[in-house]
């Protein structure tokens, strides 16, 4: 048995197609499954640098995605890392009040996210993290 | 879901989402600014099988389920949070981010509304 696995074809395509672009899924390819996901939250004031440290328990340095949300603008999530609206910088999405500089570091032990708040008052920052079963 | 909270204040500082948490998840830790990992308490809520049902929705015993499977029939498995506050964990399963509307009563270890 040298050729076995699971395939799902896109609507209208024969599952026996030889072109992988016509497949929705094929076990022949790495699918970047999520190993662990969750969130973390803390409150700070303008100028504060907040650090989130997540000991992920995986035995390798995983590929990571992190999104950040604020109580000041809770309706959407920003992808990290980012250089936000530093004083005088142009805010490309038009919310000059919510300003963050963020940095992500990850190794085989910890995911560390640092966030510098620039909002004019107290703000709660929540991040969502996704760590994948794929080593960097 | 695994919920990490500040042992002194009861504030929730983070989560690991999911219904089943293996050894890797159990080893996870979390800290935020002004706290150390050891400051965090942990609530672990695993999900368990709550009922076995036939295709028609009738509740059956494990023995009946095995018998149906041996005859090639489908058995439906329902799950629920294995936790005294399972109603809250049902809600958090749908909207995990709502966890920050709660805090932990450090005296009882229970989730309470902020």
gemmi code that builds the backbone of each chain (N, CA, C; Angstrom):
import gemmi

chains = {
    "A": [
        ("UNK", (0.862, -1.194, 0.000), (0.000, 0.000, 0.000), (0.890, 1.232, 0.000)),
        ("UNK", (1.187, 1.726, -1.152), (2.034, 2.910, -1.208), (1.233, 4.159, -1.549)),
        ("UNK", (-0.011, 4.008, -2.001), (-0.794, 5.173, -2.400), (-2.169, 5.108, -1.755)),
        ("UNK", (-2.287, 5.740, -0.610), (-3.580, 5.774, 0.072), (-3.701, 7.100, 0.799)),
        ("UNK", (-4.933, 7.465, 1.174), (-5.150, 8.742, 1.853), (-6.569, 9.200, 1.636)),
        ("UNK", (-6.784, 10.492, 1.885), (-8.128, 11.059, 1.802), (-8.105, 12.284, 0.900)),
        ("UNK", (-9.093, 12.344, -0.012), (-9.213, 13.501, -0.904), (-10.653, 13.981, -0.918)),
        ("UNK", (-10.847, 15.295, -1.038), (-12.164, 15.878, -1.293), (-12.022, 16.782, -2.503)),
        ("UNK", (-12.846, 16.563, -3.499), (-12.733, 17.400, -4.691), (-13.676, 18.590, -4.586)),
        ("UNK", (-13.369, 19.650, -5.290), (-14.252, 20.807, -5.370), (-15.487, 20.425, -6.195)),
        ("UNK", (-16.621, 21.136, -5.967), (-17.832, 20.806, -6.730), (-17.564, 20.845, -8.233)),
        ("UNK", (-18.023, 19.806, -8.915), (-17.873, 19.777, -10.361), (-16.593, 19.125, -10.843)),
        ("UNK", (-15.750, 18.689, -9.931), (-14.494, 18.047, -10.339), (-14.475, 16.587, -9.908)),
        ("UNK", (-13.929, 15.776, -10.763), (-13.807, 14.347, -10.470), (-12.758, 14.143, -9.368)),
        ("UNK", (-13.112, 13.325, -8.401), (-12.185, 13.079, -7.286), (-10.889, 12.431, -7.765)),
        ("UNK", (-10.935, 11.808, -8.923), (-9.730, 11.137, -9.423), (-8.837, 12.086, -10.223)),
        ("UNK", (-9.191, 13.368, -10.205), (-8.367, 14.322, -10.947), (-6.914, 14.264, -10.494)),
        ("UNK", (-6.038, 14.486, -11.400), (-4.619, 14.499, -11.044), (-4.139, 15.897, -10.679)),
        ("UNK", (-5.027, 16.893, -10.808), (-4.613, 18.267, -10.527), (-5.024, 18.655, -9.102)),
        ("UNK", (-4.080, 18.828, -8.185), (-4.428, 19.133, -6.795), (-5.157, 20.459, -6.633)),
        ("UNK", (-5.105, 21.336, -7.625), (-5.827, 22.613, -7.520), (-7.339, 22.394, -7.543)),
        ("UNK", (-7.779, 21.215, -7.977), (-9.210, 20.918, -8.023), (-9.692, 20.195, -6.772)),
        ("UNK", (-8.822, 20.126, -5.793), (-9.187, 19.453, -4.548), (-9.390, 20.475, -3.431)),
        ("UNK", (-10.413, 20.241, -2.611), (-10.601, 21.059, -1.408), (-9.642, 20.582, -0.325)),
        ("UNK", (-9.439, 19.294, -0.285), (-8.557, 18.719, 0.735), (-7.850, 17.498, 0.174)),
        ("UNK", (-6.604, 17.342, 0.554), (-5.869, 16.121, 0.240), (-4.917, 15.836, 1.380)),
        ("UNK", (-4.975, 14.627, 1.879), (-4.084, 14.267, 2.990), (-2.635, 14.158, 2.536)),
        ("UNK", (-2.406, 14.327, 1.250), (-1.039, 14.285, 0.754), (-0.272, 15.559, 1.089)),
        ("UNK", (-1.031, 16.607, 1.506), (-0.384, 17.888, 1.766), (-0.539, 18.288, 3.228)),
        ("UNK", (0.451, 19.010, 3.714), (0.400, 19.517, 5.081), (-0.699, 20.575, 5.186)),
        ("UNK", (-1.597, 20.433, 6.162), (-2.736, 21.342, 6.262), (-2.629, 22.342, 7.405)),
        ("UNK", (-1.506, 22.424, 8.049), (-1.319, 23.433, 9.101), (-2.423, 23.381, 10.163)),
        ("UNK", (-2.655, 22.226, 10.723), (-3.693, 22.093, 11.752), (-3.330, 22.917, 12.986)),
        ("UNK", (-4.358, 23.445, 13.642), (-4.139, 24.222, 14.856), (-3.839, 23.271, 16.009)),
        ("UNK", (-2.720, 23.520, 16.698), (-2.360, 22.702, 17.858), (-3.043, 23.225, 19.107)),
        ("UNK", (-3.089, 24.525, 19.237), (-3.707, 25.122, 20.420), (-4.131, 26.547, 20.082)),
        ("UNK", (-5.266, 26.946, 20.629), (-5.725, 28.311, 20.431), (-6.380, 28.803, 21.710)),
        ("UNK", (-6.387, 30.121, 21.876), (-6.992, 30.683, 23.070), (-6.881, 32.181, 23.053)),
        ("UNK", (-6.956, 32.773, 24.235), (-6.946, 34.228, 24.320), (-6.266, 34.656, 25.609)),
        ("UNK", (-5.975, 35.950, 25.691), (-5.469, 36.530, 26.924), (-5.856, 38.000, 26.936)),
        ("UNK", (-5.977, 38.569, 28.135), (-6.488, 39.936, 28.223), (-5.890, 40.651, 29.419)),
        ("UNK", (-5.653, 41.953, 29.254), (-5.250, 42.776, 30.394), (-5.544, 44.236, 30.090)),
        ("UNK", (-5.587, 45.018, 31.158), (-5.952, 46.430, 31.055), (-4.744, 47.305, 31.367)),
        ("UNK", (-4.631, 48.406, 30.631), (-3.526, 49.319, 30.874), (-3.885, 50.739, 30.494)),
        ("UNK", (-2.913, 51.617, 30.641), (-3.099, 53.031, 30.326), (-2.173, 53.448, 29.197)),
        ("UNK", (-2.434, 54.630, 28.682), (-1.637, 55.156, 27.588), (-0.147, 55.102, 27.909)),
        ("UNK", (0.620, 54.567, 26.990), (2.066, 54.482, 27.173), (2.533, 53.199, 27.810)),
        ("UNK", (1.631, 52.487, 28.447), (2.009, 51.218, 29.077), (2.502, 50.219, 28.028)),
        ("UNK", (3.475, 49.427, 28.427), (3.857, 48.284, 27.603), (3.417, 47.035, 28.354)),
        ("UNK", (2.502, 46.305, 27.763), (1.953, 45.109, 28.391), (2.545, 43.858, 27.737)),
        ("UNK", (2.869, 42.902, 28.564), (3.466, 41.661, 28.061), (2.547, 40.483, 28.350)),
        ("UNK", (2.280, 39.709, 27.326), (1.516, 38.463, 27.457), (2.498, 37.316, 27.233)),
        ("UNK", (2.611, 36.428, 28.176), (3.506, 35.278, 28.022), (2.692, 33.990, 28.110)),
        ("UNK", (2.739, 33.235, 27.048), (1.971, 31.984, 26.991), (2.952, 30.830, 26.812)),
        ("UNK", (3.077, 30.014, 27.847), (3.928, 28.820, 27.778), (3.127, 27.745, 27.054)),
        ("UNK", (3.460, 27.486, 25.798), (2.560, 26.717, 24.937), (2.671, 25.202, 25.098)),
        ("UNK", (3.736, 24.700, 25.712), (3.801, 23.265, 25.978), (4.154, 22.407, 24.778)),
        ("UNK", (4.340, 23.025, 23.617), (4.703, 22.241, 22.435), (6.213, 21.999, 22.431)),
        ("UNK", (6.615, 20.942, 21.752), (8.029, 20.557, 21.793), (8.829, 21.184, 20.658)),
        ("UNK", (8.271, 22.205, 20.031), (8.948, 22.850, 18.904), (8.521, 24.311, 18.854)),
        ("UNK", (9.150, 25.083, 17.996), (8.768, 26.487, 17.829), (7.672, 26.554, 16.771)),
        ("UNK", (6.439, 26.799, 17.183), (5.336, 26.679, 16.227), (5.093, 27.952, 15.415)),
        ("UNK", (4.531, 27.747, 14.249), (4.017, 28.873, 13.466), (2.851, 29.468, 14.251)),
        ("UNK", (2.787, 30.791, 14.322), (1.770, 31.431, 15.168), (1.045, 32.542, 14.434)),
        ("UNK", (-0.220, 32.701, 14.766), (-1.000, 33.864, 14.346), (-1.575, 34.513, 15.592)),
        ("UNK", (-1.505, 35.836, 15.652), (-2.034, 36.561, 16.806), (-2.861, 37.743, 16.305)),
        ("UNK", (-4.041, 37.900, 16.889), (-4.905, 39.042, 16.581), (-5.175, 39.799, 17.872)),
        ("UNK", (-5.377, 41.095, 17.729), (-5.533, 41.944, 18.907), (-6.793, 42.796, 18.788)),
        ("UNK", (-7.457, 42.928, 19.928), (-8.722, 43.656, 19.993), (-8.681, 44.581, 21.207)),
        ("UNK", (-9.386, 45.670, 21.156), (-9.390, 46.598, 22.272), (-10.812, 46.960, 22.667)),
        ("UNK", (-10.995, 47.242, 23.941), (-12.329, 47.617, 24.413), (-12.767, 48.937, 23.806)),
        ("UNK", (-11.818, 49.746, 23.348), (-12.145, 51.035, 22.741), (-12.795, 50.844, 21.381)),
        ("UNK", (-12.356, 49.841, 20.649), (-12.947, 49.495, 19.359), (-13.105, 47.977, 19.296)),
        ("UNK", (-14.123, 47.445, 19.966), (-14.235, 45.992, 20.089), (-14.749, 45.285, 18.845)),
        ("UNK", (-15.129, 46.041, 17.818), (-15.821, 45.402, 16.701), (-14.898, 44.683, 15.735)),
        ("UNK", (-13.601, 44.920, 15.803), (-12.747, 44.194, 14.880), (-11.421, 43.819, 15.541)),
        ("UNK", (-10.711, 42.921, 14.859), (-9.435, 42.393, 15.362), (-8.324, 42.799, 14.408)),
        ("UNK", (-7.221, 43.255, 14.990), (-6.059, 43.617, 14.187), (-5.037, 42.485, 14.253)),
        ("UNK", (-4.408, 42.232, 13.114), (-3.399, 41.181, 13.063), (-2.068, 41.713, 13.606)),
        ("UNK", (-1.387, 40.904, 14.387), (-0.096, 41.293, 14.943), (1.015, 40.549, 14.187)),
        ("UNK", (2.220, 41.029, 14.165), (2.663, 42.279, 14.783), (2.282, 43.472, 13.927)),
        ("UNK", (2.337, 44.635, 14.538), (2.021, 45.845, 13.778), (2.720, 47.033, 14.412)),
        ("UNK", (2.948, 48.017, 13.602), (3.391, 49.308, 14.087), (2.181, 50.215, 13.936)),
        ("UNK", (1.526, 50.498, 15.007), (0.277, 51.259, 14.968), (0.520, 52.732, 14.825)),
        ("UNK", (-0.438, 53.479, 15.312), (-0.417, 54.913, 15.091), (0.492, 55.617, 16.085)),
        ("UNK", (1.768, 55.502, 15.849), (2.679, 56.283, 16.665), (2.353, 57.753, 16.446)),
        ("UNK", (2.597, 58.583, 17.430), (2.244, 59.992, 17.271), (2.775, 60.543, 15.960)),
        ("UNK", (1.871, 61.108, 15.171), (2.265, 61.697, 13.911), (2.217, 60.746, 12.733)),
        ("UNK", (2.051, 59.456, 13.007), (2.012, 58.498, 11.911), (0.635, 58.490, 11.254)),
        ("UNK", (0.590, 58.020, 10.041), (-0.671, 57.956, 9.310), (-1.402, 56.673, 9.691)),
        ("UNK", (-2.673, 56.818, 10.050), (-3.480, 55.653, 10.372), (-4.246, 55.244, 9.131)),
        ("UNK", (-3.859, 54.147, 8.522), (-4.419, 53.776, 7.224), (-5.848, 53.294, 7.325)),
        ("UNK", (-6.299, 52.885, 8.513), (-7.676, 52.414, 8.602), (-8.554, 53.375, 9.388)),
        ("UNK", (-8.038, 54.555, 9.707), (-8.895, 55.627, 10.167), (-9.376, 55.565, 11.591)),
        ("UNK", (-8.620, 54.968, 12.477), (-9.006, 54.983, 13.886), (-7.820, 55.471, 14.711)),
        ("UNK", (-7.601, 56.762, 14.638), (-6.377, 57.306, 15.209), (-6.332, 57.186, 16.725)),
        ("UNK", (-7.464, 56.887, 17.358), (-7.469, 56.803, 18.811), (-6.926, 55.484, 19.325)),
        ("UNK", (-7.013, 54.468, 18.503), (-6.565, 53.162, 18.989), (-5.215, 52.851, 18.372)),
        ("UNK", (-4.251, 52.895, 19.193), (-2.893, 52.886, 18.700), (-2.101, 51.823, 19.440)),
        ("UNK", (-1.464, 50.980, 18.689), (-0.657, 49.944, 19.321), (0.623, 49.739, 18.546)),
        ("UNK", (1.671, 49.520, 19.255), (2.837, 48.897, 18.654), (2.915, 47.525, 19.286)),
        ("UNK", (3.122, 46.533, 18.489), (3.171, 45.190, 19.046), (4.384, 44.443, 18.519)),
        ("UNK", (4.788, 43.477, 19.287), (5.924, 42.648, 18.919), (5.607, 41.223, 19.349)),
        ("UNK", (5.931, 40.280, 18.504), (5.703, 38.872, 18.830), (7.040, 38.143, 18.814)),
        ("UNK", (7.270, 37.385, 19.840), (8.448, 36.514, 19.868), (7.976, 35.118, 20.241)),
        ("UNK", (8.546, 34.140, 19.594), (8.136, 32.769, 19.906), (9.339, 31.845, 19.832)),
        ("UNK", (9.392, 30.932, 20.766), (10.411, 29.887, 20.728), (9.755, 28.568, 21.132)),
        ("UNK", (10.563, 27.580, 21.447), (10.006, 26.259, 21.746), (9.342, 26.207, 23.114)),
        ("UNK", (9.354, 27.313, 23.848), (8.740, 27.348, 25.178), (7.581, 28.337, 25.260)),
        ("UNK", (7.832, 29.564, 24.821), (6.862, 30.631, 25.039), (6.473, 31.368, 23.768)),
        ("UNK", (5.225, 31.799, 23.744), (4.782, 32.853, 22.839), (4.714, 34.119, 23.685)),
        ("UNK", (5.472, 35.131, 23.292), (5.484, 36.384, 24.047), (4.998, 37.503, 23.131)),
        ("UNK", (3.953, 38.193, 23.556), (3.413, 39.323, 22.799), (3.537, 40.559, 23.672)),
        ("UNK", (4.164, 41.597, 23.130), (4.291, 42.862, 23.856), (3.483, 43.910, 23.108)),
        ("UNK", (2.720, 44.661, 23.875), (1.815, 45.657, 23.289), (2.049, 46.999, 23.973)),
        ("UNK", (2.304, 48.018, 23.175), (2.397, 49.368, 23.734), (1.101, 50.105, 23.426)),
        ("UNK", (0.452, 50.552, 24.474), (-0.838, 51.227, 24.315), (-0.625, 52.718, 24.069)),
        ("UNK", (-1.401, 53.251, 23.167), (-1.337, 54.692, 22.918), (-2.697, 55.349, 23.055)),
        ("UNK", (-3.687, 54.579, 23.394), (-5.000, 55.177, 23.591), (-4.899, 56.206, 24.717)),
        ("UNK", (-5.701, 57.242, 24.639), (-5.577, 58.337, 25.590), (-6.015, 58.001, 26.993)),
        ("UNK", (-6.656, 56.869, 27.187), (-7.152, 56.541, 28.523), (-6.990, 55.041, 28.755)),
        ("UNK", (-7.546, 54.579, 29.841), (-7.470, 53.162, 30.161), (-8.134, 52.324, 29.066)),
        ("UNK", (-7.530, 51.217, 28.773), (-8.070, 50.381, 27.706), (-7.763, 48.911, 28.020)),
        ("UNK", (-8.691, 48.048, 27.656), (-8.464, 46.614, 27.825), (-8.076, 46.008, 26.486)),
        ("UNK", (-6.965, 45.332, 26.492), (-6.465, 44.696, 25.277), (-6.662, 43.194, 25.393)),
        ("UNK", (-7.266, 42.616, 24.385), (-7.466, 41.170, 24.346), (-6.807, 40.636, 23.090)),
        ("UNK", (-6.078, 39.565, 23.235), (-5.505, 38.958, 22.040), (-6.002, 37.528, 21.898)),
        ("UNK", (-6.098, 37.116, 20.654), (-6.397, 35.716, 20.348), (-5.175, 35.133, 19.649)),
        ("UNK", (-4.788, 33.952, 20.083), (-3.603, 33.323, 19.503), (-3.955, 31.969, 18.909)),
        ("UNK", (-3.271, 31.643, 17.840), (-3.426, 30.356, 17.169), (-2.021, 29.794, 16.930)),
        ("UNK", (-1.735, 28.654, 17.498), (-0.438, 28.002, 17.302), (-0.658, 26.733, 16.484)),
        ("UNK", (0.146, 26.573, 15.471), (-0.085, 25.487, 14.518), (0.902, 24.337, 14.699)),
        ("UNK", (0.469, 23.180, 14.230), (1.326, 21.986, 14.276), (2.344, 22.030, 13.147)),
        ("UNK", (3.048, 23.115, 13.066), (4.081, 23.278, 12.048), (5.203, 24.080, 12.657)),
        ("UNK", (6.387, 23.522, 12.633), (7.533, 24.228, 13.222), (8.032, 25.290, 12.275)),
        ("UNK", (8.499, 26.391, 12.843), (9.087, 27.452, 12.027), (10.436, 26.963, 11.518)),
    ],
    "B": [
        ("UNK", (-12.255, 23.846, 27.870), (-11.578, 25.131, 28.003), (-10.734, 25.124, 29.273)),
        ("UNK", (-9.569, 25.736, 29.164), (-8.754, 25.972, 30.343), (-8.758, 27.481, 30.590)),
        ("UNK", (-9.070, 27.877, 31.799), (-9.115, 29.290, 32.155), (-8.005, 29.572, 33.155)),
        ("UNK", (-7.166, 30.541, 32.836), (-6.119, 30.984, 33.758), (-6.594, 32.260, 34.444)),
        ("UNK", (-6.395, 32.326, 35.743), (-6.846, 33.512, 36.477), (-5.825, 33.901, 37.534)),
        ("UNK", (-5.879, 35.158, 37.903), (-5.008, 35.675, 38.959), (-5.503, 35.155, 40.302)),
        ("UNK", (-4.646, 34.443, 41.009), (-5.070, 33.816, 42.269), (-5.462, 34.831, 43.327)),
        ("UNK", (-4.911, 36.051, 43.238), (-5.205, 37.051, 44.268), (-6.487, 37.813, 43.966)),
        ("UNK", (-6.659, 38.208, 42.703), (-7.792, 39.066, 42.353), (-8.959, 38.295, 41.733)),
        ("UNK", (-8.687, 37.138, 41.183), (-9.716, 36.382, 40.478), (-9.910, 36.822, 39.036)),
        ("UNK", (-9.166, 37.849, 38.609), (-9.290, 38.306, 37.218), (-8.819, 37.221, 36.259)),
        ("UNK", (-9.569, 37.049, 35.198), (-9.195, 36.056, 34.189), (-8.137, 36.649, 33.276)),
        ("UNK", (-7.041, 35.939, 33.102), (-5.941, 36.478, 32.301), (-5.788, 35.756, 30.970)),
        ("UNK", (-6.433, 34.615, 30.804), (-6.306, 33.959, 29.519), (-6.968, 32.602, 29.476)),
        ("UNK", (-6.994, 32.050, 28.266), (-7.660, 30.761, 28.064), (-6.901, 29.898, 27.064)),
        ("UNK", (-7.186, 28.627, 27.145), (-6.924, 27.693, 26.059), (-8.298, 27.174, 25.654)),
        ("UNK", (-8.630, 27.298, 24.397), (-9.961, 26.896, 23.958), (-9.980, 25.429, 23.554)),
        ("UNK", (-11.171, 24.858, 23.583), (-11.322, 23.474, 23.172), (-12.131, 22.682, 24.176)),
        ("UNK", (-12.469, 21.470, 23.789), (-13.290, 20.608, 24.647), (-12.482, 19.514, 25.337)),
        ("UNK", (-11.434, 19.071, 24.674), (-10.602, 18.020, 25.246), (-9.182, 18.559, 25.345)),
        ("UNK", (-8.592, 18.424, 26.515), (-7.255, 18.974, 26.735), (-6.303, 17.856, 27.136)),
        ("UNK", (-5.356, 17.581, 26.245), (-4.403, 16.509, 26.492), (-3.258, 17.011, 27.374)),
        ("UNK", (-2.241, 16.176, 27.525), (-1.127, 16.522, 28.405), (-0.432, 17.812, 27.972)),
        ("UNK", (-0.338, 18.020, 26.659), (0.314, 19.243, 26.171), (-0.416, 20.469, 26.678)),
        ("UNK", (-1.729, 20.466, 26.548), (-2.516, 21.612, 27.038), (-2.396, 21.758, 28.554)),
        ("UNK", (-2.383, 20.623, 29.243), (-2.335, 20.675, 30.710), (-1.018, 21.283, 31.200)),
        ("UNK", (0.016, 21.181, 30.368), (1.314, 21.733, 30.762), (1.413, 23.229, 30.476)),
        ("UNK", (0.450, 23.761, 29.784), (0.536, 25.168, 29.400), (0.448, 26.087, 30.610)),
        ("UNK", (1.084, 27.236, 30.482), (1.018, 28.247, 31.528), (0.802, 29.607, 30.902)),
        ("UNK", (0.474, 30.574, 31.721), (0.215, 31.901, 31.187), (0.527, 32.957, 32.230)),
        ("UNK", (1.085, 34.056, 31.776), (1.271, 35.199, 32.667), (1.108, 36.469, 31.864)),
        ("UNK", (0.797, 37.556, 32.556), (0.692, 38.860, 31.918), (1.561, 39.830, 32.701)),
        ("UNK", (1.651, 41.050, 32.230), (2.482, 42.048, 32.909), (2.151, 42.091, 34.392)),
        ("UNK", (3.174, 42.311, 35.183), (3.019, 42.434, 36.641), (2.585, 41.131, 37.302)),
        ("UNK", (2.731, 40.030, 36.622), (2.427, 38.755, 37.274), (3.441, 37.715, 36.815)),
        ("UNK", (3.559, 36.680, 37.593), (4.417, 35.565, 37.227), (3.521, 34.382, 36.899)),
        ("UNK", (4.085, 33.412, 36.197), (3.279, 32.262, 35.808), (2.687, 31.567, 37.033)),
        ("UNK", (3.460, 31.544, 38.124), (2.994, 30.885, 39.336), (1.843, 31.590, 40.017)),
        ("UNK", (1.578, 32.837, 39.623), (0.464, 33.578, 40.207), (-0.875, 33.137, 39.636)),
        ("UNK", (-0.818, 32.349, 38.569), (-2.051, 32.010, 37.869), (-2.652, 30.703, 38.383)),
        ("UNK", (-3.929, 30.784, 38.736), (-4.689, 29.574, 39.009), (-5.285, 29.062, 37.717)),
        ("UNK", (-5.843, 27.875, 37.754), (-6.298, 27.247, 36.519), (-7.602, 26.496, 36.755)),
        ("UNK", (-8.558, 26.716, 35.871), (-9.777, 25.907, 35.853), (-9.754, 25.101, 34.559)),
        ("UNK", (-9.846, 23.795, 34.677), (-9.846, 22.940, 33.489), (-11.227, 22.319, 33.341)),
        ("UNK", (-11.828, 22.547, 32.198), (-13.143, 21.944, 31.922), (-13.027, 21.043, 30.700)),
        ("UNK", (-13.059, 19.753, 30.940), (-13.091, 18.780, 29.842), (-14.554, 18.474, 29.515)),
        ("UNK", (-14.795, 18.005, 28.310), (-16.153, 17.585, 27.952), (-16.236, 16.058, 28.030)),
        ("UNK", (-17.440, 15.592, 28.334), (-17.658, 14.150, 28.458), (-18.901, 13.745, 27.660)),
        ("UNK", (-19.026, 12.455, 27.435), (-20.220, 11.942, 26.754), (-21.405, 12.063, 27.705)),
        ("UNK", (-22.483, 12.685, 27.233), (-23.659, 12.860, 28.082), (-24.788, 11.914, 27.693)),
        ("UNK", (-24.823, 11.492, 26.453), (-25.905, 10.588, 26.034), (-25.547, 9.899, 24.729)),
        ("UNK", (-26.032, 8.671, 24.599), (-25.956, 7.937, 23.339), (-27.362, 7.860, 22.794)),
        ("UNK", (-27.524, 8.141, 21.508), (-28.868, 8.173, 20.941), (-28.921, 7.455, 19.600)),
        ("UNK", (-30.122, 6.993, 19.292), (-30.359, 6.416, 17.976), (-30.560, 7.552, 16.971)),
        ("UNK", (-30.640, 7.158, 15.709), (-30.880, 8.150, 14.658), (-32.180, 8.908, 14.914)),
        ("UNK", (-33.148, 8.222, 15.556), (-34.455, 8.846, 15.823), (-34.427, 9.713, 17.080)),
        ("UNK", (-33.313, 9.704, 17.812), (-33.205, 10.545, 18.997), (-33.530, 9.857, 20.300)),
        ("UNK", (-33.717, 8.560, 20.278), (-33.999, 7.831, 21.520), (-32.705, 7.546, 22.282)),
        ("UNK", (-32.738, 7.789, 23.587), (-31.558, 7.529, 24.418), (-31.381, 6.025, 24.591)),
        ("UNK", (-30.136, 5.564, 24.426), (-29.854, 4.129, 24.538), (-28.679, 3.914, 25.486)),
        ("UNK", (-28.533, 2.680, 25.927), (-27.420, 2.333, 26.821), (-26.172, 2.037, 25.979)),
        ("UNK", (-24.990, 2.017, 26.625), (-23.768, 1.666, 25.883), (-23.863, 0.277, 25.238)),
        ("UNK", (-24.521, -0.653, 25.927), (-24.658, -1.999, 25.367), (-25.534, -1.969, 24.114)),
        ("UNK", (-26.611, -1.200, 24.187), (-27.480, -1.071, 23.011), (-26.742, -0.385, 21.867)),
        ("UNK", (-25.905, 0.582, 22.214), (-25.136, 1.280, 21.181), (-24.184, 0.316, 20.476)),
        ("UNK", (-23.512, -0.526, 21.265), (-22.597, -1.510, 20.669), (-23.351, -2.451, 19.739)),
        ("UNK", (-24.540, -2.852, 20.181), (-25.332, -3.766, 19.375), (-25.727, -3.128, 18.043)),
        ("UNK", (-26.117, -1.839, 18.112), (-26.487, -1.132, 16.887), (-25.286, -1.018, 15.945)),
        ("UNK", (-24.124, -0.698, 16.515), (-22.915, -0.546, 15.685), (-22.551, -1.865, 15.003)),
        ("UNK", (-22.692, -2.944, 15.771), (-22.362, -4.256, 15.194), (-23.287, -4.595, 14.031)),
        ("UNK", (-24.493, -4.021, 14.060), (-25.442, -4.251, 12.968), (-25.349, -3.174, 11.888)),
        ("UNK", (-24.300, -2.358, 11.983), (-24.077, -1.361, 10.942), (-24.948, -0.122, 11.048)),
        ("UNK", (-25.603, 0.065, 12.205), (-26.468, 1.241, 12.357), (-25.718, 2.375, 13.060)),
        ("UNK", (-26.188, 3.594, 12.807), (-25.497, 4.762, 13.359), (-25.906, 5.014, 14.806)),
        ("UNK", (-24.925, 5.457, 15.585), (-25.171, 5.869, 16.965), (-24.696, 7.313, 17.102)),
        ("UNK", (-25.532, 8.133, 17.696), (-25.186, 9.542, 17.862), (-24.728, 9.787, 19.303)),
        ("UNK", (-23.624, 10.520, 19.417), (-23.025, 10.763, 20.732), (-23.139, 12.243, 21.075)),
        ("UNK", (-23.746, 12.537, 22.215), (-23.826, 13.919, 22.677), (-22.809, 14.138, 23.793)),
        ("UNK", (-22.296, 15.357, 23.844), (-21.280, 15.701, 24.849), (-21.740, 16.899, 25.666)),
        ("UNK", (-21.161, 17.023, 26.856), (-21.435, 18.189, 27.689), (-20.202, 18.490, 28.542)),
        ("UNK", (-20.093, 19.728, 29.037), (-18.946, 20.063, 29.891), (-18.999, 19.254, 31.187)),
        ("UNK", (-17.855, 18.698, 31.552), (-17.753, 17.933, 32.789), (-17.348, 18.895, 33.907)),
        ("UNK", (-18.306, 19.737, 34.304), (-18.004, 20.793, 35.268), (-19.307, 21.205, 35.958)),
        ("UNK", (-19.243, 21.546, 37.259), (-20.474, 21.957, 37.960), (-21.140, 23.186, 37.344)),
        ("UNK", (-20.359, 24.032, 36.674), (-20.936, 25.223, 36.035), (-21.050, 25.006, 34.520)),
        ("UNK", (-21.617, 23.874, 34.158), (-21.609, 23.511, 32.744), (-22.400, 24.476, 31.878)),
        ("UNK", (-23.418, 25.137, 32.448), (-24.185, 26.089, 31.647), (-23.287, 27.217, 31.121)),
        ("UNK", (-22.378, 27.667, 31.967), (-21.452, 28.725, 31.541), (-20.531, 28.205, 30.446)),
        ("UNK", (-20.067, 26.968, 30.605), (-19.129, 26.436, 29.612), (-19.819, 26.116, 28.281)),
        ("UNK", (-21.112, 25.827, 28.321), (-21.858, 25.718, 27.055), (-21.807, 27.050, 26.319)),
        ("UNK", (-22.034, 28.148, 27.057), (-22.010, 29.478, 26.438), (-20.615, 29.818, 25.918)),
        ("UNK", (-19.597, 29.500, 26.730), (-18.230, 29.841, 26.334), (-17.750, 29.004, 25.158)),
        ("UNK", (-18.334, 27.840, 24.994), (-17.984, 27.008, 23.848), (-18.386, 27.703, 22.546)),
        ("UNK", (-19.505, 28.444, 22.608), (-19.981, 29.157, 21.417), (-19.279, 30.498, 21.256)),
        ("UNK", (-19.035, 31.177, 22.355), (-18.397, 32.496, 22.304), (-17.293, 32.572, 23.363)),
        ("UNK", (-16.138, 32.003, 23.060), (-15.068, 31.915, 24.076), (-14.637, 33.271, 24.628)),
        ("UNK", (-14.737, 34.306, 23.818), (-14.230, 35.605, 24.249), (-15.088, 36.203, 25.368)),
        ("UNK", (-16.293, 35.675, 25.540), (-17.165, 36.156, 26.626), (-16.628, 35.776, 28.003)),
        ("UNK", (-15.584, 34.968, 28.024), (-15.014, 34.573, 29.316), (-14.593, 35.795, 30.128)),
        ("UNK", (-14.255, 36.876, 29.437), (-13.791, 38.067, 30.153), (-14.939, 38.859, 30.772)),
        ("UNK", (-16.157, 38.377, 30.627), (-17.291, 38.961, 31.343), (-17.418, 38.346, 32.734)),
        ("UNK", (-16.544, 37.394, 33.024), (-16.562, 36.706, 34.319), (-15.262, 36.955, 35.065)),
        ("UNK", (-15.278, 36.634, 36.324), (-14.054, 36.517, 37.096), (-14.207, 35.296, 37.998)),
        ("UNK", (-13.140, 34.941, 38.676), (-13.197, 33.768, 39.541), (-13.309, 34.221, 40.995)),
        ("UNK", (-14.274, 33.692, 41.686), (-14.364, 33.908, 43.136), (-13.256, 33.065, 43.759)),
        ("UNK", (-12.211, 33.739, 44.248), (-11.037, 32.984, 44.696), (-11.332, 32.136, 45.930)),
        ("UNK", (-12.407, 32.454, 46.646), (-12.755, 31.665, 47.837), (-13.397, 30.335, 47.445)),
        ("UNK", (-14.234, 30.383, 46.403), (-14.976, 29.178, 46.021), (-14.420, 28.507, 44.764)),
        ("UNK", (-13.635, 29.255, 43.984), (-13.130, 28.723, 42.721), (-14.163, 28.725, 41.614)),
        ("UNK", (-15.305, 29.378, 41.857), (-16.375, 29.396, 40.849), (-16.302, 30.657, 39.984)),
        ("UNK", (-16.796, 30.518, 38.754), (-16.919, 31.677, 37.877), (-18.113, 32.505, 38.303)),
        ("UNK", (-17.916, 33.815, 38.380), (-19.020, 34.725, 38.727), (-18.991, 35.888, 37.753)),
        ("UNK", (-20.157, 36.488, 37.533), (-20.214, 37.659, 36.669), (-19.435, 38.809, 37.288)),
        ("UNK", (-18.781, 39.595, 36.440), (-18.029, 40.752, 36.939), (-18.992, 41.794, 37.493)),
    ],
}
model = gemmi.Model(1)
for chain_id, residues in chains.items():
    chain = gemmi.Chain(chain_id)
    for i, (resn, *xyz) in enumerate(residues, 1):
        res = gemmi.Residue()
        res.name, res.seqid = resn, gemmi.SeqId(i, " ")
        for name, pos in zip(("N", "CA", "C"), xyz):
            atom = gemmi.Atom()
            atom.name, atom.element = name, gemmi.Element(name[0])
            atom.pos, atom.b_iso = gemmi.Position(*pos), 0.0
            res.add_atom(atom)
        chain.add_residue(res)
    model.add_chain(chain)
structure = gemmi.Structure()
structure.add_model(model)
structure.setup_entities()
